[in-house]
Amino acid sequence: MEPRFNLFTNDLGAKFAKRFGNTSMVIVQSELPKATQDLVMLRVSQINGCAYCTDVHSKDLAHAGEPAVRVNLLATWREATVYTDAERAALALAEEGTRIADAHPGVSDETWAQIRKHYDDDQTAALVALVAQINAANRLGVIVRQQGGSYEPPLPEPAPAAW
């Protein structure tokens, strides 16, 4: 399958992408653990079939040192023993908040109670925003057929030179 359109090379698309990306900094800089953020983004991207986002988030997790078993078992997280109770709550929220169109009743009271048990107000706000944002990003990628497979995680910042 060939990409349909490159939002980044179109003036309006590039402006939108820049502003859309900037809003994610609020989530990235939150107290929500980075591994949880990446696991949620990967799981939602798997559900939505966004090859580019699945590529990015699986590679970012590996690059950050996340054990392969946690990345590889994510699609079956309910039957896997490698996720914390807090991560399970976040993954349940991600799935229920993503599958709304699949006749799912939305986020269940049970899942919400687990979120509130494991996350404070700021982390909860970050999770809700993250699920909404990655769903939007997935839709952009799927609509234009953004390809997966070529993403390379950024190199670490070089250490400052010693004087």
N, C-alpha and C positions, 0 to 999 in steps of 0.2 A: 504494500500500500504506500502510495506517495503522499507526502504532505500536501494539503490543499492551499495553505496560505501561511505566510510568516508574519505574525503580528509584530515582531521586533523590527522588521525592515519597513514597516508602514508607519508614517509619522503619527497618526492618531493612535494606532495600536501600540507603538512604542511609548507614547505619553501615558496611555492607560496602564501598560505593563509596569512602568516605573512607579506610578502612584499606587498601583495594586501591590507591588512588591514592598514599597515603603510601609504600607499599613501592617505588613507581617512583622516588622521590627518590634512592634509593641508586644507581640506574642513571643518572639524569639528572646527578647530581653526580660520576659516575665520570670517568675520563680517556678514555673512549670518545668519539671526536669526535661532536659534536651532529649534524652532517650525516649521519654514518653511522647514528646512532640513528634519525633521522627517515626515512632511506631504507629501513632495515630495517622500521620500523613501517609505512611506506606499502606496501612490497612484500608483506608478510604480509597486510595488510588487503585488498589487491587480490585475492590468492589466495583468502582466506576470504570475499570478497564482503560485507565490512562497509562499508556506505555511509558511516556516521558517521565511522569511523576513517579511511577513505580521504579524506574531506572534510577532517578535522582535519589529517592529516599532510601532505597535498599543499599545503594553505594555509599551514601552519607553515613548510614548506620555502621556499615563495615569499616569505613574510613575512620570513624570515631572509636573503633575498637569493640563494637558490639559483637558478642559471640555469634558465629554463623547460625547456631541452633536457634537463637531467638529471632533472627531474620527469616530463616527457612521455615519455621513453624508458625509464623504469624497468621497465615490463612486458617490455621486450625488452633488458634490460641485457646479456645474453650477446652480442648482436650490435651493441652500441653502443660507441663509443670514448670516452665521456665519464666513465667511472668508473675509479678507481684500482685497482690489484691488490688492495689491502687492502679496498676497498669490494666488489670482486667476491667476495672470500673471505667477507665478512660476508653478502652477498646469497645466496651458495650455501648457507651455513649456515642462513640464514633459510628458504630454500625447502625444503631437505632436512629441516629440523626441523619444518616446517609440514605437509609432504605425507606424513607418516607413514601416515595412513589410506588413502592412494592406492596402497597396496602398495609404497611406497618403502621401501628397506631401512634408512631412517634416515640419519644423517649419515655420509657415506662417509669412509674413511680419507684419501683425497686432499683432500677439503674440510677435514677436521680439520687436516691437515698445513699447509694454506694459512693457516688461522686461527692456528696456533701460530707460523708464520713472520712474520705481520704484527702480532700482538697479544700483549701481555704477559699475565701471569696475571690481573691485575685486569680488564683489558679483555676477556679471554676470559670471565671470570665474568660481566661485565656483558652481553656478547653473548648468552650462554646464557640468563641471566635475562630479558633483553629479548625474545628469541624466545618464551620460555614465557609471559611476561606479556602481550605483544601478542596472542598466540593466545587467551589467556583473555579478554582484553578484547573481541576480535572475536566470540567465542562469546556473550558477554553481549549485545553489540549486535545480532547476528543473531537470537538467540532472541527478544528483545523488539521486534525490528524498529525499532531506533533509526534515525531518518531522517538522511540526509546532506543537505548543501546550505546550511544556515543558520549554520554555524560562522563566527565572526569571530575572527581571531587577536587576542590581547590587545594593547592599546596599550602602547607603551614607557613605562617609569616616568618621570615628570617629573623633570627635573634639579632638584637642591636649589636653593632660592632663594639668591642671592648676598647677602651682608650688606653 
